């Protein structure tokens, strides 16, 4: 007679196998649909080798399952799990629309969502629409946001929009509904798609935060496997030496934001071009004191230089994101002209 399984010695896959057999074919088939091939193989093997399982073991497993499900962390909600669940009950196109709207800008209504869209992005879209449509949109969003969008539109076009807004009476509900549907199906859907961050940009940010030795090790290995991706990441990375792409006023603002000791250590390991850039934007007295501090330091650990440079780069990027400094691109068209 085959020996029945002991509940205390069951492995995770065995518990899952018992559960799948106990819930029956109809329910288990729906669960299998949401597993990848490796999970199905592992679970199938556990099911085929279970042997005899008595009712007491099954009952204890269901009690354990219910207890774990009722505690915090028993379920993990994510975009992917939500999308899979919706796909089981709604048409694919409808699910895509719902998920893209969720990934888009926050807001209860379409006009709330537009209020959270960067003015440059919104202006770039609206400049290709009819002036009357743009007038309707700008009349529905907050005035400060509308002002920033209007300022970014081509001058002749923006004047057309202003004239339409001045002459505009109460907008018919049908027209408003049409504009809202167009924005939802064309602009918001495309915005949600493009809002997903490029994987190379993500890796460039990660590489920016690695110490120099680790970064070189990973980059060398990546070049061997995928030279194209390695080159793209290099182009997207912003290093301390790239601060030469910041204009004079930006460097002066950066100087006011960073600690003098941190800058002294960072400059110890920088190129001559970057050193000259910083010293050129200091007073003669401040530059002399900085050089004296650097000489007094003597040898500095590479790790300390990396940390100091990384901190200053993060400050520069934060200032750039806030629009307080300009970091020119690396191509010729983006070079600064004085």
PLY file of the C-alpha trace (Angstrom):
ply
format ascii 1.0
element vertex 338
property float x
property float y
property float z
element edge 337
property int vertex1
property int vertex2
end_header
0.00 0.00 0.00
1.38 3.42 -1.03
2.38 5.67 1.83
0.41 8.95 2.12
2.29 12.29 2.09
3.15 13.95 5.41
1.96 17.59 5.49
5.06 18.71 7.44
7.48 17.56 4.74
5.67 18.97 1.70
7.71 21.28 -0.54
6.33 24.45 -2.13
5.80 22.81 -5.55
4.10 19.81 -3.89
1.70 22.11 -2.01
0.89 23.90 -5.25
0.38 20.55 -6.98
-2.08 19.38 -4.30
-3.95 22.68 -4.57
-4.22 22.44 -8.37
-5.53 18.86 -8.22
-8.02 19.77 -5.49
-9.61 22.77 -7.26
-10.45 20.71 -10.33
-9.88 21.01 -14.06
-12.01 24.11 -14.71
-10.24 26.30 -12.14
-6.76 24.85 -12.57
-6.84 25.40 -16.34
-7.42 29.14 -15.77
-4.46 29.24 -13.37
-2.22 27.37 -15.83
-3.02 29.99 -18.51
-1.25 32.61 -16.37
1.95 30.62 -15.84
5.06 30.57 -17.96
6.45 27.35 -19.46
9.02 26.80 -16.69
6.37 27.11 -13.96
4.08 24.69 -15.80
6.88 22.12 -16.19
7.86 22.29 -12.51
4.27 22.07 -11.30
3.38 19.27 -13.72
6.32 17.21 -12.49
5.25 17.72 -8.87
1.67 16.69 -9.69
2.75 13.54 -11.50
4.89 12.34 -8.56
2.58 13.19 -5.64
1.20 9.73 -4.93
-1.58 9.37 -2.38
-2.76 12.50 -0.50
-5.30 12.07 2.28
-8.18 14.47 2.97
-6.54 15.83 6.13
-3.52 17.09 4.20
-5.75 18.76 1.60
-7.80 20.44 4.33
-4.71 21.77 6.11
-3.35 23.16 2.84
-6.56 25.05 2.13
-6.57 26.48 5.66
-2.93 27.58 5.20
-3.77 29.11 1.82
-6.72 31.05 3.28
-4.59 32.30 6.19
-1.81 33.53 3.91
-4.26 35.15 1.53
-5.84 37.13 4.36
-2.54 38.58 5.63
-0.82 41.66 4.26
1.39 40.90 1.29
-0.68 37.85 0.30
-1.45 39.43 -3.04
0.71 41.52 -5.34
-1.06 43.98 -7.60
0.77 45.28 -10.66
0.08 46.60 -14.14
0.89 43.19 -15.60
-1.36 41.18 -13.27
-4.19 43.68 -13.75
-3.81 43.53 -17.51
-3.92 39.71 -17.50
-7.05 39.73 -15.38
-8.82 42.25 -17.62
-7.85 40.27 -20.74
-9.87 37.33 -19.45
-13.12 39.29 -19.48
-12.76 42.29 -21.86
-11.85 42.73 -25.56
-8.13 43.22 -26.18
-8.49 46.74 -27.63
-10.55 47.89 -24.64
-7.96 46.48 -22.22
-5.15 48.29 -24.08
-7.07 51.57 -23.90
-7.70 51.17 -20.15
-4.08 50.28 -19.36
-2.69 53.12 -21.50
-4.97 55.62 -19.78
-3.76 54.32 -16.41
-0.13 54.77 -17.43
-0.85 58.26 -18.74
-0.96 61.50 -16.71
-2.91 61.48 -13.44
-6.32 63.14 -13.27
-9.99 62.32 -12.84
-11.19 63.93 -16.08
-9.52 64.45 -19.45
-8.98 68.13 -18.64
-7.39 67.22 -15.29
-5.05 64.87 -17.15
-4.10 67.59 -19.63
-3.22 69.83 -16.71
-0.50 67.33 -15.75
1.02 67.15 -19.23
4.26 69.09 -19.75
3.48 72.32 -21.61
6.14 71.64 -24.29
4.61 68.23 -25.03
1.10 69.65 -25.18
2.14 72.60 -27.37
3.96 70.27 -29.76
0.73 68.31 -30.24
-1.64 71.29 -30.45
0.40 73.19 -33.06
-0.84 70.66 -35.64
-4.53 71.09 -34.71
-7.08 73.63 -35.92
-6.90 76.97 -34.05
-10.53 76.54 -32.95
-9.72 73.16 -31.39
-6.72 74.63 -29.57
-8.90 77.51 -28.35
-11.37 75.01 -26.85
-8.57 73.06 -25.15
-6.89 76.16 -23.67
-10.23 77.42 -22.38
-10.71 74.19 -20.42
-7.35 73.91 -18.66
-5.95 76.13 -15.89
-4.99 79.61 -16.99
-1.34 79.42 -15.87
-0.88 76.18 -17.80
-2.69 77.63 -20.83
-0.36 80.66 -20.75
2.76 78.47 -20.83
1.36 76.40 -23.72
0.34 79.51 -25.66
3.83 80.99 -25.30
5.35 77.90 -26.93
3.08 77.87 -29.99
4.26 79.51 -33.25
3.52 83.25 -33.01
1.11 83.57 -35.96
-0.70 80.41 -34.91
-0.95 81.56 -31.28
-2.51 84.86 -32.40
-5.13 82.90 -34.35
-5.88 80.92 -31.19
-6.17 84.11 -29.12
-8.63 85.62 -31.60
-10.74 82.44 -31.55
-10.77 82.46 -27.76
-11.88 86.11 -27.70
-14.76 85.40 -30.08
-15.67 82.04 -28.56
-19.13 81.65 -27.06
-20.44 78.73 -25.03
-19.07 75.54 -26.60
-21.72 73.04 -27.62
-21.60 69.80 -25.67
-21.27 67.76 -28.89
-18.18 69.72 -29.94
-16.64 69.43 -26.48
-17.30 65.68 -26.42
-15.70 65.31 -29.86
-12.57 67.21 -28.79
-12.34 65.15 -25.63
-12.69 61.85 -27.54
-10.02 62.94 -30.03
-7.62 63.86 -27.24
-8.27 60.58 -25.47
-7.88 58.32 -28.51
-5.01 60.14 -30.22
-2.98 62.26 -27.82
-3.34 60.43 -24.48
-2.88 56.98 -26.01
0.31 58.03 -27.79
1.52 59.88 -24.70
1.04 56.77 -22.54
3.02 54.70 -25.01
5.93 57.14 -25.18
5.89 57.69 -21.40
7.29 54.22 -20.83
10.94 54.85 -20.17
13.46 53.66 -22.72
15.49 50.78 -21.30
18.76 52.31 -22.53
17.99 55.56 -20.68
17.31 53.55 -17.52
20.61 51.66 -17.86
22.49 54.92 -18.54
21.19 56.32 -15.24
22.18 53.10 -13.44
25.67 53.18 -14.98
26.01 56.83 -13.92
25.66 55.72 -10.32
28.25 52.92 -10.49
31.80 53.45 -9.31
34.32 53.79 -12.11
35.79 50.28 -11.90
32.39 48.57 -11.84
31.12 50.76 -14.68
34.17 49.91 -16.84
33.78 46.20 -16.07
30.11 46.14 -17.04
30.61 48.32 -20.11
33.45 46.14 -21.39
31.32 43.01 -20.95
28.35 44.69 -22.65
30.50 45.78 -25.61
31.44 42.14 -26.16
27.79 41.01 -26.14
26.01 43.96 -27.73
28.20 46.79 -29.03
25.22 48.76 -30.35
23.54 48.90 -26.93
26.84 49.77 -25.23
27.38 52.72 -27.60
23.83 53.97 -27.08
24.22 53.83 -23.29
27.52 55.75 -23.53
25.78 58.49 -25.51
23.01 58.75 -22.91
25.29 58.74 -19.89
26.13 62.08 -18.29
29.49 62.16 -16.55
31.42 64.78 -14.63
33.49 65.62 -17.72
30.24 66.32 -19.61
29.82 69.43 -17.44
31.74 71.24 -20.20
28.35 71.23 -21.99
26.93 73.56 -19.30
27.05 77.30 -19.97
28.84 79.79 -17.71
25.73 80.90 -15.81
24.86 77.25 -15.18
28.33 76.52 -13.79
28.07 79.56 -11.51
24.71 78.33 -10.20
26.18 74.86 -9.69
29.07 76.35 -7.73
26.58 77.86 -5.31
24.87 74.49 -4.81
27.83 72.20 -4.10
30.13 71.98 -1.10
33.64 73.38 -1.62
35.28 70.24 -0.19
33.20 68.04 -2.50
34.20 70.11 -5.54
37.88 70.06 -4.61
37.90 66.26 -4.46
35.90 65.98 -7.71
38.28 68.27 -9.58
41.29 66.22 -8.44
40.20 63.48 -10.84
38.73 65.57 -13.67
40.06 66.57 -17.07
41.97 69.83 -17.47
39.10 71.20 -19.56
36.62 70.76 -16.69
39.07 72.25 -14.17
39.56 75.32 -16.36
35.78 75.68 -16.76
35.17 75.78 -13.01
38.13 78.04 -12.23
37.07 80.44 -15.01
33.72 80.87 -13.28
35.20 81.56 -9.82
36.63 84.80 -8.55
40.43 84.99 -8.65
40.58 84.69 -4.86
38.16 81.72 -4.71
40.06 79.93 -7.49
43.38 80.41 -5.71
41.95 79.03 -2.44
40.47 76.03 -4.25
43.83 75.19 -5.88
45.58 75.50 -2.51
43.00 73.14 -0.94
43.52 70.62 -3.74
47.31 70.74 -3.36
47.02 70.29 0.43
44.93 67.12 -0.04
47.74 65.18 -1.64
46.69 61.82 -3.08
42.94 61.11 -3.02
41.27 57.71 -3.26
39.59 57.04 -6.61
36.47 55.94 -4.74
36.22 59.35 -3.04
36.67 61.14 -6.38
33.90 59.01 -7.95
31.52 59.74 -5.07
32.20 63.49 -5.19
31.81 63.66 -8.97
28.63 61.57 -8.87
27.10 63.87 -6.25
27.82 66.97 -8.35
26.46 65.30 -11.50
23.22 64.47 -9.66
22.94 68.11 -8.53
23.50 69.30 -12.12
20.85 66.91 -13.45
18.37 68.06 -10.79
18.97 71.69 -11.76
18.55 70.76 -15.42
15.28 68.94 -14.74
14.04 72.03 -12.90
14.93 74.17 -15.91
17.49 76.20 -13.95
20.51 75.25 -16.04
20.93 74.09 -19.65
22.98 71.05 -20.56
23.72 71.20 -24.29
23.59 68.03 -26.35
26.73 66.32 -27.59
25.88 66.86 -31.27
27.00 69.90 -33.27
23.49 71.34 -33.53
23.28 71.55 -29.73
26.58 73.33 -29.14
26.37 76.62 -27.31
27.24 79.82 -29.16
28.49 82.90 -27.25
0 1
1 2
2 3
3 4
4 5
5 6
6 7
7 8
8 9
9 10
10 11
11 12
12 13
13 14
14 15
15 16
16 17
17 18
18 19
19 20
20 21
21 22
22 23
23 24
24 25
25 26
26 27
27 28
28 29
29 30
30 31
31 32
32 33
33 34
34 35
35 36
36 37
37 38
38 39
39 40
40 41
41 42
42 43
43 44
44 45
45 46
46 47
47 48
48 49
49 50
50 51
51 52
52 53
53 54
54 55
55 56
56 57
57 58
58 59
59 60
60 61
61 62
62 63
63 64
64 65
65 66
66 67
67 68
68 69
69 70
70 71
71 72
72 73
73 74
74 75
75 76
76 77
77 78
78 79
79 80
80 81
81 82
82 83
83 84
84 85
85 86
86 87
87 88
88 89
89 90
90 91
91 92
92 93
93 94
94 95
95 96
96 97
97 98
98 99
99 100
100 101
101 102
102 103
103 104
104 105
105 106
106 107
107 108
108 109
109 110
110 111
111 112
112 113
113 114
114 115
115 116
116 117
117 118
118 119
119 120
120 121
121 122
122 123
123 124
124 125
125 126
126 127
127 128
128 129
129 130
130 131
131 132
132 133
133 134
134 135
135 136
136 137
137 138
138 139
139 140
140 141
141 142
142 143
143 144
144 145
145 146
146 147
147 148
148 149
149 150
150 151
151 152
152 153
153 154
154 155
155 156
156 157
157 158
158 159
159 160
160 161
161 162
162 163
163 164
164 165
165 166
166 167
167 168
168 169
169 170
170 171
171 172
172 173
173 174
174 175
175 176
176 177
177 178
178 179
179 180
180 181
181 182
182 183
183 184
184 185
185 186
186 187
187 188
188 189
189 190
190 191
191 192
192 193
193 194
194 195
195 196
196 197
197 198
198 199
199 200
200 201
201 202
202 203
203 204
204 205
205 206
206 207
207 208
208 209
209 210
210 211
211 212
212 213
213 214
214 215
215 216
216 217
217 218
218 219
219 220
220 221
221 222
222 223
223 224
224 225
225 226
226 227
227 228
228 229
229 230
230 231
231 232
232 233
233 234
234 235
235 236
236 237
237 238
238 239
239 240
240 241
241 242
242 243
243 244
244 245
245 246
246 247
247 248
248 249
249 250
250 251
251 252
252 253
253 254
254 255
255 256
256 257
257 258
258 259
259 260
260 261
261 262
262 263
263 264
264 265
265 266
266 267
267 268
268 269
269 270
270 271
271 272
272 273
273 274
274 275
275 276
276 277
277 278
278 279
279 280
280 281
281 282
282 283
283 284
284 285
285 286
286 287
287 288
288 289
289 290
290 291
291 292
292 293
293 294
294 295
295 296
296 297
297 298
298 299
299 300
300 301
301 302
302 303
303 304
304 305
305 306
306 307
307 308
308 309
309 310
310 311
311 312
312 313
313 314
314 315
315 316
316 317
317 318
318 319
319 320
320 321
321 322
322 323
323 324
324 325
325 326
326 327
327 328
328 329
329 330
330 331
331 332
332 333
333 334
334 335
335 336
336 337
